[in-house]
Amino acid sequence: MSQPLELRESATRHYKLFWAPFMPRPLARAYLRLRGRPVAYFETLRRLTRGAIVRGLAAAGVTELTFYDDDRPRETLGRARVRTGAYYRLSGVAPYLELVARKT
């Protein structure tokens, strides 16, 4: 399973804007309005961390969970590629979490 996490990314796929990861929600709403974008989709997003995934899947009975952290980063393409690639490398933040969950 690969889960893109727009709140962790430096650019959103939906809004097609540069995005500061984990931007505070009030600031994000103001930023979207300032850029002329609707906020309805943003309101459906929730911050999803590795810990939240582990807890949620454990509560669902998942007993084996493997994260694939060692894979080559999938960085943004386009004009912002250099800037966002540097951000991901320096911050340690990945715009996605890849994992396999097994229920035995």
C-alpha positions as CSV (number, residue, x, y, z in Angstrom):
1,M,0.0,0.0,0.0
2,S,1.4,3.4,-0.8
3,Q,-0.3,6.4,0.8
4,P,0.4,9.9,-0.5
5,L,0.3,12.3,2.4
6,E,-0.6,15.7,1.0
7,L,-0.1,17.4,4.4
8,R,3.5,16.2,4.4
9,E,4.2,17.1,0.8
10,S,5.8,20.3,-0.5
11,A,3.3,20.5,-3.4
12,T,-0.2,19.3,-3.5
13,R,-1.5,17.2,-6.3
14,H,-5.1,18.5,-5.9
15,Y,-4.4,22.2,-5.7
16,K,-1.1,22.2,-7.8
17,L,0.5,24.7,-5.5
18,F,3.8,24.9,-3.6
19,W,2.9,23.7,0.0
20,A,4.7,23.9,3.3
21,P,4.5,20.5,4.9
22,F,2.4,20.4,8.2
23,M,1.3,24.0,7.6
24,P,-1.0,25.0,10.5
25,R,-4.6,24.6,9.4
26,P,-5.7,28.3,9.8
27,L,-2.6,29.4,7.8
28,A,-3.3,26.8,5.1
29,R,-6.9,27.9,4.7
30,A,-5.8,31.6,4.4
31,Y,-3.1,30.6,1.9
32,L,-5.6,28.6,-0.3
33,R,-8.0,31.5,-0.3
34,L,-5.2,34.0,-1.1
35,R,-4.3,31.8,-4.1
36,G,-8.0,31.6,-5.2
37,R,-8.4,27.9,-4.4
38,P,-11.4,26.4,-2.5
39,V,-10.8,25.0,0.9
40,A,-13.4,22.2,0.9
41,Y,-11.0,19.4,-0.2
42,F,-8.4,20.6,2.3
43,E,-10.9,20.2,5.1
44,T,-11.1,16.5,4.4
45,L,-7.4,15.9,4.9
46,R,-6.0,14.7,8.2
47,R,-2.4,14.5,9.3
48,L,-1.3,10.9,9.2
49,T,1.9,10.0,10.9
50,R,3.8,6.7,11.1
51,G,2.6,6.3,14.7
52,A,-1.0,6.9,13.8
53,I,-0.7,4.2,11.1
54,V,0.8,1.7,13.5
55,R,-1.9,2.3,16.2
56,G,-4.7,2.3,13.7
57,L,-3.7,-0.9,12.1
58,A,-2.9,-2.6,15.4
59,A,-6.4,-1.7,16.5
60,A,-7.7,-3.4,13.4
61,G,-5.9,-6.6,14.2
62,V,-2.8,-6.2,12.0
63,T,0.0,-8.2,13.5
64,E,2.8,-7.7,10.9
65,L,3.7,-4.4,9.6
66,T,6.7,-3.6,7.3
67,F,7.6,0.0,6.4
68,Y,9.8,0.5,3.3
69,D,11.9,3.5,4.4
70,D,15.0,2.6,2.5
71,D,13.6,3.1,-1.0
72,R,14.9,5.9,-3.2
73,P,13.0,9.2,-2.6
74,R,10.3,10.1,-5.1
75,E,10.8,13.8,-5.4
76,T,8.6,16.4,-7.0
77,L,9.2,16.9,-10.7
78,G,9.1,20.2,-12.5
79,R,10.6,23.6,-11.7
80,A,10.5,23.1,-7.9
81,R,12.3,19.8,-8.1
82,V,15.7,21.0,-6.8
83,R,14.2,23.0,-3.9
84,T,11.8,20.3,-2.8
85,G,14.4,17.6,-3.2
86,A,16.7,19.5,-0.9
87,Y,13.9,20.1,1.6
88,Y,13.1,16.3,1.8
89,R,16.8,15.4,2.2
90,L,17.6,18.0,4.8
91,S,14.4,17.6,6.9
92,G,14.1,13.8,6.7
93,V,10.4,14.2,5.9
94,A,9.1,11.9,3.1
95,P,6.0,12.9,1.1
96,Y,4.7,9.3,1.4
97,L,4.8,6.2,3.6
98,E,5.0,2.8,1.9
99,L,4.2,-0.3,3.9
100,V,2.8,-3.8,3.8
101,A,0.4,-4.8,6.5
102,R,-0.5,-8.4,7.2
103,K,-3.3,-9.8,9.4
104,T,-2.4,-13.3,10.6
